[in-house]
């Protein structure tokens, strides 16, 4: 398809429904040959990225194509990766009520993918600095290869990410719409390489894997990326983060521009470590530790040795996003990087589910700091059995009134705490790591 590369960065934050944002999207779509487009596939994120406003951008794209002079079929497949399918309520909360539910398709990462190639083991070993050596089968959802689609638009936010360094771009294809082997093994590559080494970096060993698959196996499909960069703080008027940049394109230049701005916008730099961090997990967004451990991933670089991360999680009901993952997390627990690596060597079921092993590494404190969860749906025994501490939710809610806390440093009853209202919106790091 025609290569259209457009970058728009804003000196001031723009709301998703700002006319300037809408005009940019309309200008981009005006460059497309609507006469040649009959079928469109949109690949937005799921409810875990609701705060990005990409659901509203997706709805706006849908409206543009529906208003075209010719009838265009529009399918929407949220890039779930390993996450649970979105509920009816979540779809409406994120995308609004104007898109018929039959337009939404569920990506089934264990079932609906086809193989497009294999990343050789020696390349994986080189990317991972010798820490692993295995080939990776690259499976993606078969719909991406459906020749009936004239246009595929991947919509998503670029921001610091614990698996790949910076979220989105071709990760949305190979993980969000990917299959078991590349999800499992690429996650494990990042974990054994070291999450702290890649967080907030545009290029990492894991990104090398996705770029290799992109350059060597991804067929010539009509794929273009609409990437956003947003503020870290949530706008109280909208409940969403505001847009700081919009990028359209289908090459690495587009991603690099977005990653550069995200590094400027989405990393909060602190001079010194903090002893206590309180993180709130929105109950509509975080229902599992599989997602909720972002409270640990994104703040672990600023917690002091022997410090404590307190996680207020009113929606927490499970550990994994599906039964198999939940069972494995309950069985092995967040027991530290070195012990998890040993368990992978000892247990075939973990070797067959390396994304679980990676998650257990990511969520472990490695004995350096304490992690306390407050939940009303999971018991103290369940939380403690996976190697976290537990405090009743109501006790934490009474002690740490999230309505009164402000993002950042607070002094509460003569105690300094650092408050994070949503860990999914950014990364917190120390100045010495710049």
C-alpha positions as CSV (number, residue, x, y, z in Angstrom):
1,X,0.0,0.0,0.0
2,X,1.0,3.6,-0.3
3,X,3.6,4.6,2.4
4,X,2.1,7.5,4.3
5,X,4.3,8.7,7.2
6,X,2.9,11.5,9.2
7,X,4.1,12.7,12.6
8,X,2.3,15.2,14.8
9,X,3.6,16.3,18.2
10,X,1.8,18.8,20.4
11,X,3.4,21.3,22.7
12,X,0.3,21.1,24.8
13,X,-1.8,18.1,25.7
14,X,-4.8,17.5,23.5
15,X,-7.9,15.6,24.5
16,X,-8.9,12.7,22.4
17,X,-12.1,14.5,21.2
18,X,-10.1,17.7,20.5
19,X,-10.9,19.0,16.9
20,X,-7.2,19.2,16.2
21,X,-6.8,15.4,16.9
22,X,-9.9,14.6,14.8
23,X,-8.7,16.8,11.9
24,X,-5.3,15.0,11.9
25,X,-7.0,11.6,11.7
26,X,-9.4,12.9,9.0
27,X,-6.5,14.3,7.0
28,X,-4.7,11.0,7.1
29,X,-7.7,9.0,6.0
30,X,-8.3,11.5,3.2
31,X,-4.9,10.4,1.7
32,X,-6.4,6.9,1.3
33,X,-8.1,5.7,-1.9
34,X,-11.5,5.0,-0.4
35,X,-12.7,3.7,-3.8
36,X,-10.3,0.8,-3.6
37,X,-11.3,-0.1,0.0
38,X,-14.1,-2.5,0.7
39,X,-12.9,-4.3,3.9
40,X,-11.0,-2.8,6.8
41,X,-9.6,-4.5,9.9
42,X,-8.9,-2.4,13.0
43,X,-6.5,-3.7,15.7
44,X,-6.9,-1.6,18.8
45,X,-5.8,-2.5,22.3
46,X,-8.2,-4.0,24.9
47,X,-9.6,-2.6,28.1
48,X,-6.1,-2.6,29.8
49,X,-5.3,0.4,27.6
50,X,-8.6,2.2,28.1
51,X,-6.9,5.2,29.7
52,X,-5.0,5.8,26.4
53,X,-8.2,6.9,24.6
54,X,-7.4,4.6,21.7
55,X,-10.9,3.1,22.0
56,X,-12.3,6.5,21.1
57,X,-9.8,6.9,18.2
58,X,-10.9,3.5,17.0
59,X,-14.6,4.5,17.1
60,X,-13.7,7.7,15.2
61,X,-12.0,5.7,12.5
62,X,-15.0,3.4,12.3
63,X,-17.3,6.5,11.8
64,X,-15.0,7.8,9.1
65,X,-15.1,4.6,7.1
66,X,-18.9,4.2,7.6
67,X,-19.4,7.7,6.2
68,X,-17.5,6.8,3.0
69,X,-19.5,7.1,-0.2
70,X,-19.3,3.3,-0.8
71,X,-20.2,0.7,1.7
72,X,-17.1,-0.6,3.7
73,X,-17.1,-3.6,5.9
74,X,-15.2,-2.9,9.2
75,X,-14.0,-5.6,11.5
76,X,-12.5,-4.8,14.9
77,X,-10.2,-7.3,16.6
78,X,-8.7,-6.1,19.9
79,X,-5.1,-7.1,20.3
80,X,-5.7,-9.2,23.4
81,X,-2.5,-11.2,23.4
82,X,-3.0,-13.5,26.5
83,X,-5.7,-11.3,28.1
84,X,-9.3,-12.3,28.6
85,X,-11.8,-11.4,25.9
86,X,-13.5,-8.1,26.5
87,X,-17.0,-8.2,28.0
88,X,-20.0,-6.3,26.6
89,X,-19.6,-3.7,29.3
90,X,-15.9,-3.2,28.6
91,X,-16.5,-2.8,24.9
92,X,-19.0,-0.1,25.5
93,X,-16.8,1.6,28.1
94,X,-13.9,1.7,25.8
95,X,-15.4,2.1,22.3
96,X,-18.7,3.7,23.0
97,X,-22.1,2.4,21.9
98,X,-22.1,3.3,18.1
99,X,-20.3,0.2,16.9
100,X,-22.4,-2.9,16.5
101,X,-21.2,-5.7,18.7
102,X,-21.1,-8.1,15.7
103,X,-18.2,-6.1,14.3
104,X,-16.0,-7.2,17.1
105,X,-13.8,-10.3,16.8
106,X,-12.0,-12.2,19.6
107,X,-8.4,-13.0,19.1
108,X,-7.8,-16.5,20.4
109,X,-4.0,-16.8,21.0
110,X,-4.0,-20.5,21.5
111,X,-6.3,-21.4,18.5
112,X,-6.6,-18.8,15.7
113,X,-3.0,-18.3,14.6
114,X,-0.9,-19.6,11.7
115,X,2.8,-20.0,11.3
116,X,4.6,-17.5,9.1
117,X,8.2,-18.5,9.9
118,X,10.7,-19.4,12.6
119,X,13.4,-17.2,14.2
120,X,16.5,-19.3,14.4
121,X,18.0,-20.2,17.7
122,X,21.4,-18.6,17.0
123,X,19.7,-15.3,16.3
124,X,17.7,-15.6,19.6
125,X,20.9,-16.5,21.5
126,X,22.7,-13.5,20.0
127,X,19.9,-11.1,20.9
128,X,19.6,-12.5,24.4
129,X,23.4,-12.2,25.0
130,X,23.8,-15.9,25.3
131,X,21.2,-16.4,28.0
132,X,19.0,-18.7,26.0
133,X,19.2,-20.6,22.7
134,X,15.9,-21.8,21.2
135,X,14.1,-21.2,17.9
136,X,10.9,-19.3,18.0
137,X,7.9,-20.1,15.9
138,X,6.2,-16.9,14.6
139,X,2.4,-17.4,14.6
140,X,0.0,-14.6,14.1
141,X,-3.8,-14.4,13.8
142,X,-4.9,-15.8,10.4
143,X,-7.1,-12.7,9.8
144,X,-4.0,-10.6,9.2
145,X,-3.3,-12.8,6.2
146,X,-6.9,-12.6,4.9
147,X,-6.5,-11.1,1.4
148,X,-10.0,-9.7,1.5
149,X,-8.8,-6.9,3.7
150,X,-7.8,-3.8,1.8
151,X,-6.5,-2.0,4.9
152,X,-5.4,-3.0,8.3
153,X,-4.8,-0.3,10.9
154,X,-3.1,-1.1,14.2
155,X,-4.1,1.5,16.8
156,X,-2.1,1.8,20.0
157,X,-0.1,3.7,22.5
158,X,3.7,3.8,22.7
159,X,4.8,3.8,26.3
160,X,7.4,2.1,28.6
161,X,6.8,-1.7,28.8
162,X,8.2,-4.4,30.9
163,X,8.5,-7.1,28.2
164,X,9.8,-5.2,25.2
165,X,11.0,-1.8,26.5
166,X,8.4,0.3,24.7
167,X,4.9,-1.0,23.9
168,X,3.2,-1.2,20.5
169,X,4.4,-1.0,16.9
170,X,5.0,-4.6,15.7
171,X,4.5,-5.9,19.2
172,X,0.8,-5.4,18.5
173,X,1.0,-7.9,15.7
174,X,3.4,-10.5,17.1
175,X,2.1,-10.5,20.7
176,X,-1.3,-8.7,20.6
177,X,-2.3,-10.8,17.7
178,X,0.3,-13.5,18.2
179,X,0.4,-17.2,19.1
180,X,1.8,-19.3,21.9
181,X,5.4,-19.8,20.9
182,X,6.4,-16.2,20.2
183,X,4.5,-14.9,23.1
184,X,5.9,-17.4,25.6
185,X,9.5,-17.3,24.4
186,X,9.9,-13.6,23.6
187,X,8.6,-12.8,27.1
188,X,11.1,-15.2,28.6
189,X,14.0,-13.7,26.6
190,X,13.2,-10.3,28.1
191,X,12.9,-11.7,31.6
192,X,16.3,-13.5,31.6
193,X,18.0,-10.6,29.9
194,X,16.7,-8.3,32.7
195,X,13.6,-6.3,32.8
196,X,15.3,-3.4,34.5
197,X,17.8,-3.2,31.6
198,X,15.1,-2.8,28.9
199,X,12.3,-0.9,30.5
200,X,11.7,2.4,28.7
201,X,14.2,1.6,25.9
202,X,13.1,1.8,22.3
203,X,15.2,-1.1,21.2
204,X,15.9,-4.2,23.2
205,X,16.6,-7.9,22.6
206,X,12.8,-8.6,22.5
207,X,12.2,-5.8,20.0
208,X,15.0,-7.3,17.9
209,X,13.0,-10.5,17.7
210,X,9.8,-8.7,16.6
211,X,11.8,-6.7,14.0
212,X,13.4,-9.9,12.7
213,X,10.0,-11.5,12.3
214,X,8.6,-8.3,10.7
215,X,11.5,-8.0,8.2
216,X,11.7,-11.7,7.3
217,X,8.3,-13.3,7.6
218,X,5.5,-10.7,7.6
219,X,4.0,-10.8,4.1
220,X,3.1,-7.7,2.1
221,X,-0.1,-6.9,3.8
222,X,-1.9,-3.5,3.8
223,X,-0.8,-2.7,7.4
224,X,-0.3,0.7,8.8
225,X,0.2,1.9,12.4
226,X,-1.6,4.7,14.2
227,X,0.5,5.3,17.2
228,X,-0.2,7.7,20.1
229,X,1.9,9.1,22.8
230,X,0.0,10.3,25.8
231,X,0.5,12.1,29.1
232,X,1.2,10.0,32.2
233,X,-1.4,11.8,34.4
234,X,-5.0,11.0,33.8
235,X,-7.3,13.9,33.0
236,X,-9.9,14.1,35.8
237,X,-12.5,15.4,33.3
238,X,-12.3,12.5,30.9
239,X,-10.8,9.7,33.0
240,X,-8.2,9.3,30.1
241,X,-4.7,10.4,29.5
242,X,-4.3,13.3,27.0
243,X,-2.6,12.9,23.6
244,X,0.9,14.4,23.2
245,X,1.6,12.9,19.7
246,X,0.1,11.1,16.8
247,X,2.1,9.0,14.3
248,X,0.9,7.3,11.2
249,X,3.2,5.0,9.2
250,X,4.4,1.4,8.6
251,X,8.1,1.6,9.2
252,X,10.6,1.8,12.1
253,X,11.0,5.5,11.6
254,X,7.4,6.0,12.8
255,X,8.0,4.0,15.9
256,X,11.3,5.6,16.7
257,X,9.7,9.1,16.7
258,X,6.9,7.9,19.0
259,X,9.3,6.1,21.3
260,X,11.5,9.2,21.6
261,X,8.5,11.4,22.6
262,X,7.2,8.7,25.0
263,X,10.6,8.6,26.8
264,X,10.2,12.4,27.3
265,X,6.6,12.2,28.4
266,X,6.1,8.9,30.2
267,X,9.1,8.5,32.5
268,X,9.0,10.2,35.9
269,X,12.5,10.8,37.1
270,X,13.3,10.8,40.8
271,X,16.5,12.0,42.5
272,X,16.4,9.4,45.2
273,X,14.7,6.0,46.0
274,X,11.6,6.0,48.1
275,X,10.8,3.7,51.1
276,X,7.1,3.3,50.5
277,X,5.0,3.3,47.4
278,X,1.2,3.1,47.3
279,X,-0.3,2.0,44.0
280,X,-4.0,2.0,43.1
281,X,-5.3,-0.5,40.6
282,X,-8.6,0.5,39.0
283,X,-11.1,-2.3,39.5
284,X,-12.4,-2.2,36.0
285,X,-8.9,-2.5,34.5
286,X,-7.0,-4.8,36.8
287,X,-8.7,-8.1,37.8
288,X,-5.6,-10.3,37.9
289,X,-2.0,-10.1,39.1
290,X,-1.1,-11.0,35.5
291,X,-2.1,-7.4,34.8
292,X,-1.9,-5.9,38.3
293,X,1.8,-6.7,38.7
294,X,2.4,-3.6,36.6
295,X,2.3,-1.9,40.0
296,X,5.6,-3.7,40.7
297,X,7.2,-3.6,37.2
298,X,6.8,0.1,36.6
299,X,7.8,1.3,40.1
300,X,10.5,-1.2,41.1
301,X,13.3,1.0,39.9
302,X,12.5,3.7,42.5
303,X,11.8,1.5,45.6
304,X,14.6,1.4,48.1
305,X,16.2,-1.8,49.4
306,X,13.9,-3.1,52.2
307,X,11.2,-0.7,51.1
308,X,7.5,-1.7,50.5
309,X,5.2,-1.5,47.5
310,X,1.5,-1.5,48.8
311,X,-1.0,-2.3,46.1
312,X,-4.7,-1.4,46.6
313,X,-6.5,-3.8,44.3
314,X,-10.3,-3.7,44.7
315,X,-10.9,-5.6,41.5
316,X,-8.4,-8.4,42.0
317,X,-10.1,-11.8,41.6
318,X,-7.5,-14.1,40.1
319,X,-3.8,-14.5,39.3
320,X,-3.8,-15.5,35.6
321,X,-6.0,-14.3,32.8
322,X,-7.0,-17.9,31.9
323,X,-7.3,-21.1,33.9
324,X,-4.0,-22.6,32.8
325,X,-2.0,-19.5,33.6
326,X,-3.8,-19.0,36.9
327,X,-3.0,-22.6,38.0
328,X,0.7,-22.2,37.2
329,X,1.0,-18.9,39.1
330,X,-0.7,-20.5,42.1
331,X,1.6,-23.5,41.9
332,X,5.0,-21.8,41.6
333,X,4.5,-18.3,42.9
334,X,6.6,-15.1,42.7
335,X,9.7,-16.7,44.2
336,X,12.5,-14.7,42.6
337,X,14.4,-14.6,39.3
338,X,17.0,-17.3,40.0
339,X,14.6,-19.7,41.6
340,X,12.1,-19.3,38.6
341,X,15.0,-20.1,36.2
342,X,15.7,-23.2,38.2
343,X,12.0,-24.2,38.1
344,X,12.0,-23.8,34.4
345,X,14.8,-26.3,34.1
346,X,13.1,-28.7,36.4
347,X,9.5,-28.5,35.2
348,X,8.2,-29.3,31.7
349,X,5.0,-27.4,32.3
350,X,6.9,-24.2,32.9
351,X,9.1,-24.7,29.9
352,X,5.9,-25.1,27.8
353,X,4.6,-21.8,29.3
354,X,7.5,-19.5,29.4
355,X,5.4,-16.3,29.4
356,X,4.3,-17.5,32.9
357,X,7.9,-18.0,34.0
358,X,8.7,-14.5,32.7
359,X,5.8,-13.0,34.5
360,X,6.9,-14.7,37.8
361,X,10.3,-13.2,37.3
362,X,8.9,-9.8,36.6
363,X,6.6,-9.8,39.6
364,X,9.2,-11.0,42.1
365,X,10.9,-8.7,44.5
366,X,14.0,-11.0,44.6
367,X,14.0,-10.4,48.3
368,X,15.0,-6.7,47.8
369,X,11.7,-5.2,48.9
370,X,8.3,-6.2,50.2
371,X,5.1,-6.4,48.2
372,X,1.7,-6.1,49.9
373,X,-1.6,-6.6,48.2
374,X,-5.0,-5.6,49.5
375,X,-7.9,-7.5,48.0
376,X,-11.4,-8.5,49.0
377,X,-11.8,-11.3,46.5
378,X,-8.6,-13.2,47.0
379,X,-7.9,-14.4,50.6
380,X,-4.8,-13.8,52.7
381,X,-3.8,-17.4,52.2
382,X,-4.1,-17.2,48.4
383,X,-2.0,-14.0,48.3
384,X,0.6,-15.3,50.7
385,X,0.9,-18.6,48.9
386,X,2.3,-16.9,45.8
387,X,4.9,-15.1,48.0
388,X,3.2,-11.7,48.5
389,X,2.1,-10.1,51.8
390,X,-1.5,-9.4,52.5
391,X,-3.5,-6.6,54.2
392,X,-7.3,-6.4,54.1
393,X,-8.5,-4.1,51.4
394,X,-10.7,-2.0,53.7
395,X,-7.7,-1.4,56.1
396,X,-5.6,-0.1,53.3
397,X,-8.4,2.0,51.8
398,X,-8.9,3.6,55.3
399,X,-5.3,4.3,55.8
400,X,-4.5,5.5,52.3
401,X,-7.5,7.6,51.1
402,X,-6.9,7.7,47.3
403,X,-9.3,10.7,47.0
404,X,-6.9,12.8,49.0
405,X,-3.6,11.5,47.8
406,X,-1.9,13.3,44.9
407,X,0.4,11.6,42.4
408,X,4.0,11.7,43.7
409,X,5.3,12.3,47.1
410,X,2.8,12.7,50.0
411,X,3.4,13.1,53.7
412,X,0.8,11.0,55.6
413,X,0.8,10.9,59.4
414,X,4.4,11.9,59.4
415,X,5.3,9.2,56.9
416,X,6.5,9.9,53.4
417,X,4.8,7.8,50.7
418,X,4.9,7.9,46.9
419,X,1.5,7.5,45.3
420,X,0.9,6.1,41.8
421,X,-2.7,6.4,40.7
422,X,-2.3,4.1,37.7
423,X,0.9,2.2,37.0
424,X,-0.1,1.4,33.4
425,X,0.4,5.0,32.3
426,X,4.2,5.3,32.7
427,X,7.4,4.3,34.3
428,X,9.1,5.6,37.4
429,X,12.9,5.7,37.4
430,X,16.0,7.3,39.1
431,X,17.9,10.1,37.5
432,X,21.1,8.1,37.8
433,X,19.6,5.7,35.2
434,X,19.0,8.3,32.5
